[in-house]
Amino acid sequence: MELLEAAQPSGAWIRHGQGLLGLGVAAETAAAGADRFATLARWWDGFTWEGPDLEGLPAGVGPTAFASITYSSDSSSASRLILPELIIAVTEQGTWLTGVVPADEEREVPLQQLLRRHGLQLQDGVVVPVPGAAPTAVPSAQLRAGTHPEHHYRNAVEAGVTAIAERRLEKLVLARDAVAAADSPIPPGPLLARLARDYSDCWTYRAGDVLGATPEMLVQVRGEELFARVLAGTVDRSVGEQGAREQLVENPKQRNEHTLAVESLLEQLAPVSAQLQAQSPPAVLELPNVYHLSTDVTGRLSCAEAGAEPISPLLVAERAHPTAAICGTPTATAAGLIGTLEEIDRGPFSGPVGWVDARGNADVGIALRGGVLEDGDRQLRLYAGCGIVAGSEPASELAETWAKMRPMLGALGLTR
C-alpha cells in the first residue's frame, strides 16, 4: 500500500497484497473497432525480449503489459496495451523488478535510477519510497449526476423488464454513470491503495485511464491452464450473511440470473477450451459492499490438447467477452437493447482489463467497481450496472448501482 501511495502507477493488478505494479511507459499501442483484440495481440506477439531467461519464474515476472479493452467495438474510447518502463512483481516466492528499455534507446538505465525516477528506492532488498516522500493527498470531490438523471435509469429498467416479459430476451444488463469532480487532479496511487486495503478479495487494477477493484475474473491463463470466475446475482451487504443466502441461493430470480451467466461463459469459451468444469453449486462471495453468487470455472486451452501453437490470452478474452454477467442473454439481442436503453458510451467499463506477460500468462478481469479518469484527471466517471431479469424492480436496481459504486465513492471520501 505504501508503494501505491507514493507512486503514480501506469498499471496495477493487486490482490491480497500481491500482484503487479507498473511505473512509467516504455511502449504502448491503441486499437479500436471489431479487430481491437487482434490488433493488440499482434502488437504484443511482435515484442522481443532480450533480457535474462524467464523460465521457471512466477507469472507476471519480466516484461508485462497492462491491457484495457473497451466493452463495445463502436466505443469512442481507445483500447490500450501499455508496457511500463518498470514492473514490480510481488509474489509468494519474492519480489522481482523488471526494467524495460526500448530498442531505440542508446543505453540501459540502471534499476536504481528507474526507481528514483518514480520516487522509490531499494533498501535491504525491499522497494520503499525515498526518504521524506509524503503520500499524495486525494483532493475533495463533489458527486454529480452522470450522463442522465436517475429517472432515466428507472425507465430503462422498466423497458428492459417489458422486453423480457415479451420474450425478446431472458436477461439484460443495464449500466449508468455518475461523476466525481475535483478542483485538482485526482492521484490514482492513493485511490488504488485504499481500494487494495478495503477490497483485498478483489483485484485492484489500473490500465490507462480506467481503475477500480473488480471481483470478477474473465479469464486467467497460466500456460495451458484456464480459470474464470462468474459473478451474477447481487444483494446489498446490509442484509447480512443469512439474508444473503436466502436472497441469493434460495431466490429463483437470482439463481436464474446466475445460471444464465455461467452457461453463457461456458458456451463462449468452448471453441478455445477443453475439459471445462463449473463449480456446482455456486458459492456466496462476501465483499465489503455486497454479496454475490459466484461460480469458478476451470479448464485447459484446446491448443494444448491438439499440440497447436499457443493462442494469445487476449484472443481467449475476446472469446469470453461479453459475458451474460455484463451484457445479457441472448448476447446479440441484449447488446442491441443496451445501446437503445442506456444511451451512454461505456468506454472501458465492463470491458476486459488486466495484464499479459512475455510467456503468454495473463490475468484478465472485467473492469467493474471502478471509473475512468477524465478532464486532466480532475474528474472520475463512475459506472455500475445490474442484471435485469423477470421480476426486477427499477427502484431496487437503481439502489444496487449505488451499492456497486460504493468502493470508488469510499476511496474518494464520498458517501451516498
C-alpha positions, -999 to +999 in steps of 0.1 A: +000+000+000+029+023+008+042+020-027+009+028-042+005+059-022+040+071-030+040+063-068+016+071-096+014+038-114+006+034-151-006-001-144-017-021-114-031-055-106-031-064-069-049-089-046-041-098-010-010-076-011+005-094-041+005-087-078+020-062-103+027-025-103+038-007-135+056+026-135+061+049-165+056+039-201+083+022-223+059+015-251+021+015-258-004+010-285-040+016-291-068-001-311-104+004-319-133-014-337-141-050-340-105-060-346-092-043-314-084-076-296-065-090-326-046-057-332-034-056-296-025-093-296-004-089-328+015-059-313+023-079-282+032-110-301+058-089-320+075-079-288+110-093-284+126-098-250+164-098-249+169-099-212+176-129-188+159-162-192+124-161-175+119-199-174+106-211-141+098-176-127+063-167-115+037-155-139+040-117-144+077-115-138+095-100-168+080-077-195+043-074-187+018-052-205-014-038-189-045-041-210-077-021-211-102-031-238-135-013-244-168-030-238-181-022-272-164-022-306-181+011-315-169+030-284-153+064-289-127+054-264-095+035-274-085+000-263-049+001-250-019-020-242+008-004-220+043-017-214+057+001-183+094+010-181+095-005-146+074-035-134+074-046-098+061-081-093+053-092-057+046-129-054+047-156-027+082-165-040+096-130-036+097-096-054+111-091-089+120-058-107+120-056-144+133-026-163+123-022-200+144-001-223+131+005-258+153-009-286+159+026-300+174+039-267+211+043-266+219+028-232+204+008-204+190+026-174+200+011-140+171-001-119+180+022-091+177+051-114+144+039-127+131+035-091+142+070-081+125+084-112+093+073-096+101+083-060+112+048-049+144+031-039+158-003-029+165-007+008+178-040+021+163-057-010+129-041-004+113-014-026+103+016-005+095+053-010+125+076-010+131+093+025+108+122+031+084+114+003+049+123+016+018+105+003-001+124-023-034+138-009-067+130-026-085+163-032-120+169-021-146+159-048-182+165-054-207+139-066-226+150-096-252+134-120-238+114-149-250+115-185-286+111-174-307+117-143-317+087-121-352+085-135-337+077-169-322+045-154-355+035-137-373+040-171-346+019-188-351-010-163-388-009-167-384-011-205-360-040-201-385-059-179-411-053-205-388-067-232-382-098-211-419-103-205-424-101-243-398-130-245-375-109-266-346-120-242-340-136-209-316-112-192-304-077-198-276-058-180-281-021-178-255+004-166-254+040-156-228+066-147-222+093-121-193+118-119-169+127-090-154+161-098-125+178-081-107+211-084-073+195-089-060+162-105-071+131-087-040+109-080-046+073-089-020+059-064-038+068-031-072+056-046-057+023-056-041+020-021-075+025-004-092+000-028-065-026-022-068-022+015-106-022+018-114-047-010-085-071-006-105-101-020-109-082-053-083-074-080-074-038-077-065-026-112-053+003-133-046+003-171-046+036-188-074+058-176-095+031-160-091+020-124-111+002-097-113-031-078-131-059-096-144-091-080-147-108-114-120-127-134-129-130-170-100-154-179-068-163-161-042-181-182-012-200-167+005-219-195-022-243-207-045-239-177-076-217-178-096-202-149-125-178-147-149-165-120-185-157-128-205-133-106-242-127-112-268-122-085-262-094-060-277-082-027-265-053-005-242-061+024-268-047+048-289-079+046-263-099+065-249-134+057-281-153+064-302-128+045-277-131+016-281-168+014-318-166+015-320-139-012-293-154-035-292-192-031-329-197-024-343-169-047-353-183-082-347-148-098-311-146-085-303-183-093-317-179-128-296-148-134-265-166-122-272-198-143-276-177-174-242-161-168-224-194-162-239-211-192-230-181-214-193-182-204-191-220-209-206-217-244-183-188-254-151-204-241-159-238-257-142-231-291-108-224-274-111-246-243-113-283-233-122-300-200-143-270-189-158-275-154-180-252-135-183-252-097-216-265-085-235-253-066-224-217-067-209-201-036-218-168-019-190-143-022-189-118+006-174-083-002-174-052+020-202-036+000-223-065-015-228-103-016-226-121-049-234-156-062-201-169-075-190-198-097-154-207-106-147-223-140-115-243-148-102-259-180-074-262-204-068-243-237-077-265-266-045-257-284-027-276-257-048-307-263-042-305-301-005-297-298-011-265-318+006-230-314-005-212-282-033-188-286-029-153-273-046-148-239-061-116-254-079-137-280-091-160-253-105-130-235-122-119-268-140-153-269-153-148-233-164-112-238-190-101-233-204-125-207-241-125-198-230-110-164-223-077-181-244-079-213-273-104-212-289-134-229-291-139-258-260-117-262-268-102-296-303-092-286-291-078-253-263-058-269-287-041-292-311-032-265-283-019-242-274+007-268-310+018-271-319+020-234-286+030-217-277+059-241-242+060-227-208+051-240-194+025-215-158+030-228-136+006-209-162+000-182-172-037-181-146-044-208-116-067-202-088-053-180-056-068-167-022-079-179-003-103-202+033-113-198+060-123-224+054-160-218+016-160-225+004-159-189-024-134-182-049-122-157-079-105-175-107-093-153-138-073-160-135-036-154-162-033-127-164-013-094-144+015-109-142+046-130-125+064-158-103+095-153-113+124-175-107+162-179-070+161-170-077+137-141-099+162-124-129+141-129-136+104-123-166+090-141-181+061-121-201+033-137-222+005-123-247-019-139-273-045-128-287-077-143-323-073-153-345-104-154-382-111-150-394-096-117-367-069-115-379-037-098-365-003-111-360+013-076-342-018-063-319-019-094-311+018-090-302+012-053-279-017-064-260+006-088-252+029-059-241-001-038-217-011-066-203+024-068-195+023-031-159+011-035-149+042-056-171+066-036-154+054-004-119+057-019-128+093-028-141+100+006-177+104-007-209+088+006-243+085-009 
